[in-house]
Amino acid sequence: MKLGCSFATSLETPEHIRIAEQLGYERALCYDSPALYPDVWMALNRAAELTERIELGPGVLIPSLRHPMVTASAITTLVHSAGEGRVFVGIGSGFTGRLAMGRPPVPWAQVEHYARTVQALLRGERVEWEGAIMQVIHPDRRFGPRLPITVPWGVAGEGPKGTRVARDLGAELLRITAPEPGFDRQSMVLAGTVLDDGEDPGSERAIDAAGHAAGLFLHWAVEHGVIDELLGEGGHVWAAAYDHIPENIRHIALHDRHVVGVNDVDRPFVTTEVMTAAGVALTRKEWRARLDALRDSGCAHVHYQPAGPDIPRELEAFAAAFTS
């Protein structure tokens, strides 16, 4: 099992990816959520300039955010910057990237069609999109690497439809809940923090670094209508804290500091008990046990997503737990 990292893309992310490479991380993915974070492709290209080996890519693209030709052009640019063997492209139907703008996820049939269209463009083929024929026609090597370009793909899919698309595309399956039994190539994204010796899971440092991961369960449950399944009655009480916000802008408040920190509405609910129940603030030994279980389940990669005010500390602590 290989160690990777995922970032809620910030202006500091390229430097954090450089540090991750030094710590032994083999892949770095950057979230594509333009309502919350800066442009993912600009961050990835800057990271390519600062690194030599680590695999780089969006984790994950949302089809509705960019025309497929724009995405194909962005991929060719990153391949030029990093080298073809260092680029990975993740795609999904849209969690934060769509919901933070008040829109539902893209249908999975559209995700698959979009991915196949971009792949065909990277092979240099002519494809039809919105009733017109298009093709990548970079004049020469000054404008992009020679086609065809082949890069590995991943699909972020939590249910049967996303899993089927990953399988049909021959892509890696990216998960945040639990591994998919029997899927050949899959990765798990893990969010949280490694506790210092004797540290309480509800310490201010732990909440600053991992409280966002506890809030993620609520945000997912509210947006997907599965509070009972994930959180039970306590989840309804927590979700009700947003009831005073008009429904047409509630998604903006719900995604405030999403996957980055704990917003003011969520903070009273992020207690030691919630942090413990969510399993996001663990000792090195506890993380090691969880990693061993993921390896036994067939995961090819784990992607650790650090947060809080000291990203280098989080990356270093998790890498130490991974190798212990």
TAZI-V612529 format. One record per backbone hydrogen bond with DSSP energy under -0.5 kcal/mol. NH is the residue of the N-H (numbers start at 1). CO is the residue of the C=O. Records with the same first field share a line. If there is no record, write none. Layout:
BEGIN
NH = CO + CO
END
This chain:
BEGIN
2 = 300
4 = 2 + 302
5 = 27
6 = 304
7 = 29
9 = 7
13 = 10
16 = 12
17 = 13
18 = 14
19 = 15
20 = 16
21 = 17
22 = 18
23 = 19
24 = 20 + 21
25 = 20
26 = 3
27 = 3
28 = 55
29 = 5
30 = 57
31 = 7
32 = 60
33 = 31
36 = 33
37 = 33
38 = 9
43 = 39
44 = 40
45 = 41
46 = 42
47 = 43
48 = 44
49 = 45
50 = 46
51 = 47 + 48
55 = 26
56 = 86
57 = 28
59 = 30
61 = 90
63 = 92
65 = 62
66 = 62 + 63
70 = 67
71 = 67
72 = 68
73 = 69
74 = 70
75 = 71
76 = 72
77 = 73
78 = 74
79 = 75
80 = 76
81 = 77
82 = 78
83 = 78 + 79
86 = 83
87 = 84
88 = 56
89 = 152
90 = 58 + 88
91 = 154
92 = 61
93 = 156
98 = 95
99 = 95
100 = 96
101 = 98
102 = 99
103 = 98
106 = 93
110 = 107
111 = 107
112 = 108
113 = 109
114 = 110
115 = 111
116 = 112
117 = 113
118 = 114
119 = 115
120 = 116
121 = 117
122 = 118
123 = 119
124 = 121
125 = 120
127 = 134
129 = 132
132 = 129
134 = 127
137 = 135
143 = 140
148 = 122
149 = 122
152 = 87
154 = 89
155 = 172
156 = 91
157 = 155 + 174
163 = 159
164 = 160
165 = 161
166 = 162
167 = 163
168 = 164
169 = 165
170 = 166 + 167
171 = 166
172 = 153
173 = 185
174 = 155 + 172
175 = 173 + 187
181 = 179
183 = 180
186 = 184
187 = 173
188 = 301
189 = 175
190 = 188 + 303
192 = 305
193 = 280
195 = 193 + 282
199 = 196
203 = 200
207 = 203
208 = 204
209 = 205
210 = 206
211 = 207
213 = 210
214 = 210
215 = 211
216 = 212
217 = 213 + 214
218 = 214
219 = 215
220 = 216
221 = 217
222 = 218
223 = 219
224 = 220
225 = 221 + 222
226 = 221
230 = 226
231 = 227
232 = 227
234 = 231
235 = 231 + 232
236 = 232
237 = 233
238 = 234
239 = 235
240 = 236
241 = 237 + 238
242 = 239
243 = 240
245 = 242
249 = 246
250 = 246 + 247
252 = 249
253 = 249
254 = 250
255 = 251
256 = 253
258 = 255
260 = 257 + 261
261 = 257
263 = 261
267 = 263
268 = 264
269 = 266
270 = 266 + 267
271 = 269
275 = 271
276 = 272
277 = 273
278 = 274
279 = 275 + 276
280 = 275
281 = 275
282 = 193
287 = 283
288 = 284
289 = 285
290 = 286
291 = 287
292 = 288
293 = 289
294 = 290
295 = 291
296 = 292
297 = 293
298 = 294 + 295
299 = 294
300 = 186
301 = 186
302 = 2
303 = 188
304 = 4 + 302
305 = 190
306 = 6 + 304
308 = 260
314 = 310
315 = 311
316 = 312
317 = 313
318 = 314
319 = 315
320 = 316
321 = 317
322 = 318
323 = 319
324 = 320
END
